[in-house]
Amino acid sequence: MKNFIISLSFVVASTISVFATTPTIDIIRGEQDTVTNAQHTIVAITIPGATTTINNKPTHVYTTGAFGGTVNLNEGNNQIHISATYKGNTITQTFNVVYKPSDDTIQAPQETQATLLQIPIYLTTLPGAYFQYGNGGDRLGGSKIGYIDSGITLKAIEECGELYKIALSQNRFAYISKEYVKPTASISSIVNSGSISISNIGKQDLISISLPARLPYRSWTQLDPTIICVELFGATNNTNWLTQRGNLGMIEYVDLQQTDSDILKIIIKLKQQYSWGYSINYEGNNLRIAVKHTPNLALANLTIGLDAGHGGEHPGAISATGINEKDVNLDIVLRIARLLEAKGAKIVLSRNGDTGPTMAERKQTFIDANVDLMLSVHNNAGGSPLNEMGTSTYYKHINNRALAQCMLSRLLELGLKNFGLTGNFNFSLNTPTEFPNTLLEVLFMSSLPEEEKLANPDFRQAVAVKVVLALEDYLDIVKNALINK
C-alpha cells in the first residue's frame, strides 16, 4: 500500500470565491414548481460564515456553506424568500411553490410472475454463482443463502424473471440468477456419500468428502456452541469411514445427520467460540471444507482487508455541496491503513485510488490474500438533510455480529447518533464465509450536519482511530473467550 493519506480537496460551493464580499445563494433542493407534501424542505449553499433566512426565519450555516430549513405550505401558490448576508451585503432569492395535495392511491409493487416449466431444465453453475432464498429483492438484490462452486448440476423447475427456481431436493428449493448458470446435458440425481477424512493441513483443518458428483450445498454457523453446518442436497449417508487424522487445530469433531431422505447434514463442532472463517469448494467431485485456525491474536500478526466503497465511475452518494462518497470512503480507509501498519499489521486494499473494482473482484482480492478479517467502509444517504441520522454497522452471518458490535460501540464514542446494528444484511462483502467481516456506514452524506463532520479531516482521522480501537476490542474478546473456555 502507498504510504500516504490522500488529500481530499472537498470543493464546497465551487462557484463562490473565498475572497467574495457579496454572498451568493445556490438552491439545490426545494425549487420545484409543484409538490404534494405540505411540509417542504429547502437546502441551499452560500459563503461559509454568512447568515441566512428562509421566509424570515434564521437558519444555521454549516462550515461547508450548506444551510436549509422547512416551510409549511398552504394549498395553492406559496412564495418562498431566501436571504444571505455576508460582511454587510445581502442577497435575496424568491420563488414560488404550488402545493397540490395528492389523491393518488398507493399501488402495491408488482411481483415478478413465475412460470412453471413443463419439462425441468438442467443447468450447471458458473464462477460467482450463489443461491438466494426467494424471488424478492431490493437495491441489494434477493437475500443470499451463500455462494456455491462452479460445475454443479441443478434442476430448474420455474422461471421468475431473471431467476430460476431450483429444486435442491424433494422438499427444498432456492433461486439462482440466470447470469450464473448455463444449460448442461447432465441430469442431477440422488447419490450416496463416500468416505470422509479430517486432517490438520497447517493453518486450516480440512474435511474432504468423497462424492460421485458435484452436489449443491448451503452452510451456516450456529453459536453456543459454535457449529458450522453444511447441508448437501441430493445425498444419502453411505459414509462408513469418517476418519480424523492427527490433532486438529479448530475442529473438535464432525458428525453426520440424514435430515431428509435426500439431505445430508455435516455438523462441524469447533473447539473455540469465535470462528475465523471457512471455505467450501470442490476438487474434482470431492467436497472440501477448510476451516481456518485462530491466528495469533495481535494486530502485528494479522492480515487485514480494507475496502473503500464505490470508486471510479461510481461516486456513491453525493453530498449537498458536491462531496463524493467514494472520496470520503477512500480517505478514511487510508487513514485506518496507516494506523494499522504502524502497529505492524499487513494491509490489503480493494482499491488505493479512484478505481472501481467490481464486488466480485473486491471479494477475490481478499480471498486470494487470505486476509484474517475484512472491513468495508461506506457512508450512507437518505432521510431528511436537516437531521443527524447517525452511524451504523452491518453483518450477514451471526458469527460476525461481535465484530460489528465492537465497531458500532467505538464509533458512538464520537458522539454520533446510533442508526443501528443490522444483521442478515445482504451486502456482497458481508456474504463471504472465508473471513470475519463487517460493513461500516460511518455517517450520512445527505445530512447537512453530518456532511460537515465528514468534510473535516480531523473527524475522519478520529473515525480511523476508533476503528483501530474496535479491532483491538474484538481481539481482546476472542482472547478472553480462549482463556475462559
N, C-alpha and C positions, 0 to 999 in steps of 0.2 A: 504493500500500500504506500502511496505517496505520503511522505511525512510532512503534511501541511494541512492547514484548515483553509477551505475556500473563503474568500472574502465576498460576502453577499452584498452586492450593491442594490439594495432594495430601493428602487426609484419610486418615491411617493409623490403623487400629483406632479407628474413629469412636466406638465405644461406650466408649472409655477416656478418662477425664478426665486432662488433663496435671497436675492437682493431686491425683490419687489417690495414696494411700499403700499401698492394698491392690491387688495385681495381679489381673488377670483373665486367663482363657485362652479364646480363641475358636478352636476347632478348625475348620479349613477344608478339610482333606484327611486321610483315613485312618480315619474313624469308621464305616466300612462294617460291616455285620453279618457278611458272608461274602465271602472273597476267594479267588482261585485261584493267587496268587503267594506263594511263601514269604517273599520279601523285601518288606516292607511299608513304604511311605513315609508319614510323618505331617508335616503342616505346620500351624502354628498362629500366632496373634498374641497378643502381650502388650504390656505397657508397655515402650517403649524404655528400656534401662538395667537391666531385670530380668535375673536369672539363671534358667536353666531346665534341666530334665532331662526325658528320655524314658526310662522304665524305669531310672531312677537314673543314666543316662549324660548328662553335661553336654552341652548344645547351645549353639551360637552364636546370640545375639540380634542381629539387624541393627538399624540405626538406624531402620528402618521399623517395628520391633516384631515382624517376622516371625522365626520360627525353625522348625527342622524336623530330622528325622532318620529313620533307617531302623531297623526291628527285624526280626529273623529269627523267623518264626513256626514253631511246631510244628503238626503236623496236629491238627485239632480246635480246642478253645477256647483262646484266648490273652488274658490280661489285660494291658492297656496302662495305664501310670501316667504322667501328665504333671504336672510341678510348675513353678511360677513363684514366685520370691522377689523382693520389692522392698521396700527400706527396712525389713528385718527381718520383713516379713509374707509368709507363704507360703500359696499356694492349690494344691490338687491336684485333678485330674480323672482318673477311672478309667473305662475302657470295655472291652468285650470284642470281639474279632475272631475269627471262626471261619475257619481255613484249611482249604479243601477242594480238593485238587489236581484239576485239570480233566483229564478223559479224552476231551474232545471232539476229534474230528478236524477240523483246519482245512479249511474248504471254500474251493476256488478261487473267485474272483469270477466271477460270471456275465456273459458278454459279451452285449451287445445283439445280437439276431438281425437279420440283414439280409434284406430281402425284395426279390427281383428283380422289377422292373417289367416286365410283359409288353409293354407299349407305353411307350416313353420319354415322360416329361413334360417339357415345355419351360417354363422359368422365366425371370424377369428379376430382377436383383439390386436390392435396396433400399439406401438410405443406411446405412452402417455395416457392410456385408457384408464377410466375409473367408473365405478358404479355409483349411482345415486338412488336414494330411497324411493322417490316418487317422480312424477312428471311435472311437478311445480317448479317454480324458480323465482328469483328476484334479480337484482343487479349483479349478485354474486353467483347466479346460477342455482340449480337444484342442490339440495343438501347432499353432500357427498358421503357415501359409505366408505370409500377408500380407493386408492389406486390399485391396479392389478397389472400383472406382467403381460407381455405380448404373446401371441401364439396360442391363446386359449380358445377353444371352440365353445360357442354359445348358441343357444336355441332361442330365436326371436319369435314371439307369438303375437305381438301387436306393434303397429307403428303409431307414434304420437308426435306429430310434427317432426322435429329434428332428432327424436329419440326412438329407440327400440325398447319395447318391454321384453325382458329376458326371463325365461323360465330357468331359475337356478336349480330348482329341484321340483318334486311333485307339488309341494305346498308353499314354495317361496319364490319370489320374483324380485327383480330390480330393473333399473333403467340405465341405458348407456347411450351416449351421443353417437350418432351415425358417423361423425368425424373420426372416431377411433376404432372402427371396425371395417372389415371388408368381407365379401362372400367367400365361402370355403366349400369344398366338396366333402369335407369331413362331417361326420354326424356324431353328436355327443351321446354318450351312453353311461349307464352306471357301471363303475369299475370297483375292483377290490383293492384296498391299500396293501402295500407290501411292508417290508421291514423298515424300522426306524432306528437311526443311530443319533446319539447326542454326544458331542465332544467339545472340548475346550481348544480353540484354534488360535489362542493368543489374547487378543483384545475382545474376542467375541466367543460366545457359546453357539455352536451350530447344530441345528436339528435338521437332519436330512431324511425325507420321507420318500420311499420308492413308490412310484405310481406308473401305470401303463399308459397314461395320457395326462395332458395338462388340464387340470380342473379349475373352475372358478372358485374364488375364496373371498372371505371377508375376515377382518380382525378387529379387536378392540382390547382395551386394558380395563381391568377392574381393580379397585382399591380395597384394602382391609380384608383379606390380604391382597397383595399385588399379584395379579394374574394376567398374563397375556392369553387371550382366547383367539383361536383361529378355527373358522368353520370351512370345511371342504365340501363343496356341493357336488353330488353325483358320486359319492364314495360310500362304500360299506367297509366296515372294520374287518380286515382279514390279516391284521398285523399280529403275528405271534412272536416277533422279536423286536422289543423296544429296548435297545441296548445303550447304556451310558458307558462311555469310555473315558476314564481318568476323572480328575477332580474338576468340577465346573466352577466358573467364576461368578456367574449371575443366576443360573438356573438351579433351583432346589430339586424339582422333579418335573417330569412330563407324564401326563395321563391322557387317556382317550375315552370319549363317550360317543355312542351312537345315539344322537338326539332325535333323529327321524330315520326312516328307512333308507334314505339316501343323503343324509348329512352326517359327516364325521367331524366331531369337535375335538381339537387338540388343546389341552389345558396345560399351560406353561406357568408353573408356580415359581416366582422369583424369591431369592434369598433376602432381598432388600426392599424397602418401602418405595424408593424412587427409581423409576426406570430411566435409562439413558438412551432408549431408542432401540428399534429393531427393524429389520428389513425382511421382505418376503419376495422371493423370485424363484424362477425355475432354472435348473441346469439340466438340459435335456428334459426328461419327464420327472426328474427328482425335484420335489419342492424343498427349498432351502429356507429355513427361518433362522436368521442370525440375530442374536440378542447381545447388545453391547454390554461390556463390563463397565462398572462405575470408574470413571477416570480419577486421576489424582486431583483431589478437590482443592485446588489453589488456582487462582487466575493465571499464574505464571505457567501452569501446565496445560492450559486449555486452548483449544482452537475454537474461536467464536465467529459465527457468521453474522454479518450485519447487512441488512437490506434497506436501502433508501428507496421508498416507494416512488413510482412513476419515473419520469425522466425522458429525455429525447423529445419526441413529438407529443408526448403525453404529459402535460403540465400538472395534472391533478387539479385540485381546487385552486381557484384564483381569488385572492382577497379583494376587498373593496378598492384598495389603492394599487392593485395590479401585481401583488407579490404572488409568485408561483409556488404552489405546494412542493413541487419537485425540488426546488432550490432550498427550501427550509428543511425538507427531509434529509437532503444530502449534507447540508451543513451540520445538522445535529448528529448524523451518523459519523461524520469525520471527526467531530469533537469527541464522541464516545470512543472511536477507534484510537485516537491519540492517548486518551486516559488509560485505556486498557493496555495499549502497547507499553506505556510507562510502567505498568505492573507486570510486564513480561508475557502477556497473552499474545497468541498468534491470531491475526485478524484476517478474515476472508470477506471481501466485499462483493456484493452482486453488481455494483457499479461504483466507480470512483470519479465519475464525471457526468456530463449531461448526455448520457446514453439511455436507451430504453429497452433493456433486455426483456424478453417475454417471461411470463411466470414460470413456464417450463424450464427456460434457460436459467433463471434465478435458482429454482429448486435444484437443478442438476449441478450448478456451481457448488452448492453447499454439500450435496451428496458426494460429489467427486472429491471434495476437500476433506470429507469425513469429519465435519465440524462436530464439536461436543454439544453445542446448543446454538440457537439462532434467534435473533431479534429483527423484526421488521418495523421500521419507523415510518409513520404516516401522520397526516393532520386531517382533521375532519371537515365537514361542511354541512350546513343545514340549520334549521331553526331561525329564530329572529336574529338579525345582525346587531340588534341593540343590546342583547343579553349575553352574559358569560354562560357558556354551555358546559365546559368542563373537559376533564381528561378521562381517558378510558383505556382498558386493556382487554385483550381477546385471546381465546384459546379454542381449539376444536376438541382435543382429546382430554379426558378428565385428568390424566396424569400430568398435564401441563398447567393445571389450574394454580398450583402453588407458585410457579414462576410468574404467571400473570398477576397473581395477587401481590407478590413482592414488588413488582414494577409499579402497580397502582398505588400501593401504600407509600412508596417513596415519592412518587410524583405529587401526591396530595400534600406532602410536606412543603411544597412550594406555594401553598395557599390556594390551590386550584379547586374549582367545583368538581364534585365527583359525578361523572357521567356514567360510571358503572363498570363492573367486571362482567364480561359477556362470554358465556360458554357455547359450545356446539356451533361456533362461528365458521362460516363456510368459505372464508378467505383461503385462496390457494396455498399460501405459505404457512397456514395453520394446519394443513392436512397431512403433511409428511409424518410418518412414524419413526423415521430414521434418527431423529434428534429432538430433544425438548425445544419448544419454540413458543413465541408469543408475539402478538401484534400490539404496538403502541399507537394509539391515536392521541397525540400529545394535546392538541387543542383544536379549536375550530377556526379555519381560515376565514370563514364567513362572518365571524363575530368581530365587531369593531374593537371591543376591549381586549379580546384575545389576539387579534391581529397585531395590536400594539405590543403585546408581550412577545409574540413570535418575531417581530421585526427588530427586537432588541438583542444584540449578540450576547449580552450578559445573561439574559434569560435562557437563551439556547445553551450557553455553557452550563448554567445551573441545572438544566434538564439532563445534560450529559453526565454531570456529577451524580445526580440522583439515580440514573440508570446503572452506573457502575456500582453504587452502594447497594442497589437492589440485587444485582448479580451476586455480590458478596453475601447478602442476606440469604439468598437461595442456597448458596453453597454451605452456609452455616446450618441451614435447616437440614440439608442432606447429611452433613457430618454428624449432627446431633441424633438423627434417626439411626445412623450406623452405630453410634456409641450406645444408644439405649435399646437396641433391638434385643 
